[in-house]
Amino acid sequence: QVQMVESGGGLVQAGGSLRLSCSASGRTFSSNAMDWFRQAPGKERELVAAINWIGDMTYYADSVKGRFTISRDNAKNTLYLQMASLRPEDTAVYYCAARFAPDYRGKEYYDATAYAYWGQGTQVTVST
């Protein structure tokens, strides 16, 4: 059974940092691009960051560029999102997902049909 489990969310003050992890089991994702996307209350899902299969290319939404860093450790089958300088508008449920494709280029946006697997999400709440 394939599982993707996010962890590391929580409550943090504005300006603080969090590191999200996504641990995958049941199969290896070393050939898949992987994403972090988020959904805030009352809003549509938004692609936050993406990384290609080998980890040498990344994409960031303009809203998080310069503050968030996506990375992966294929040996550990784990995806990370380091979040710094957090803002109240970053409050959302954060999900990790594995794409069918090894690359995200050409699809730098949230597209549910692009995902082979995704996790249940972890809540991030940023207070003022």
N, C-alpha and C positions, 0 to 999 in steps of 0.2 A: 504494500500500500504506500503510495507516494504522499508525503506530507511536507508542507512548508510551514514553519512555525516562527512567527515574529516574536521578538522580545526586546526589552529595553525602553519601552514607552513609560510615561508617567507624567507627573505634574512638575513643572519647572517655571521659575520666574523669567520674565522677559530679560533677554540678554544672556541667559544660561545656555547650557549645552546638554545634549543627549546623544547616545550612540545606540542606534537600532541594529539588531542582528536578525538574520533570517536563516534558520538552520533547516536544511533540506534532508530528507531521508527517503529511502525506497528506490531511488535512482540517482544517478549523477547528472548534474546540470552543466558540466564543463563545456558542452557544445551549444549552450543556449545563451542568448542575450538575456539579461535580467533587469527588472525594473523595480523601482519603488513608486507607488502612486498613493494618493491620499484622497479622502473624502471628508469634507467639513460639513457640519449640520446644514441642511437645506441647500447644499451646493452639489454640483456634478463632480464626478471623479476626475482627478487631475494628475497627469504624469508629472512626477517630481524629478526623477533622475533615472537614467538608463546606463547600462554598461554592456559592452560587447562580450563575446564568449571568452576571450582571452584576457580581458581587463585592461586593454591599452587604449580604449576609446570610451569616452563618457559624454553624456548629455545632461544638461540641467535646465529646468524651467527658469525663465528670467527671474521669477519671484524668489528663487533660492540660490541663484548663481553667486558664488563667492562666499556663501555661508554653509552650504551642505557639500559633503564629499561622499560619493558612492565608491565602494570598492568590493572586491570579491576575493575569496581564497578557495580556489577550486579543489585544492587538496583536502580542505575541510568541508567542501560543499556548502559554503556559507557566504551570504551576502551581507554587506554592512551599509549603514548610512550614518555618517557622522554629521550631526547637526549642531551648528554654533550660532551665536547671536540670534537666538530664537525670538520670535515675535508672536504676539497674541493671534495674528492671522495665520500662523502655522498650526494652530489647534485643529486637529483632525484625527481620524483613524488612518493609520499608515499601513499599507499592504505591500508585501513583496510578491513578485510574480516572475515566472519563467516564460519567455517567449518561445514559440515554435522555432523561430529563426535564430541563427548565431549572431545576427547584427540587428541593430535598431534603426539604422540610418534609412531615411525615407518614411519612417513612421515615428517621428518624435512627438507623439501625442498619445493620449489614452485610447486604447482600442481593445475592448474585451475579447474580440475574436483573434487577437494576436497571441493570446496567452494559452499555454498548455496547462499550467498549474498556477495557483495562487494560495496565499495563506488566509488566515481568519482575521488578521489585522491586530494592531496594537494602538491603544489610545495615547495620543500626545496632547497634553493640555498646557498651554503657556499662559500664565497669569500676568497681569499688569503690575 
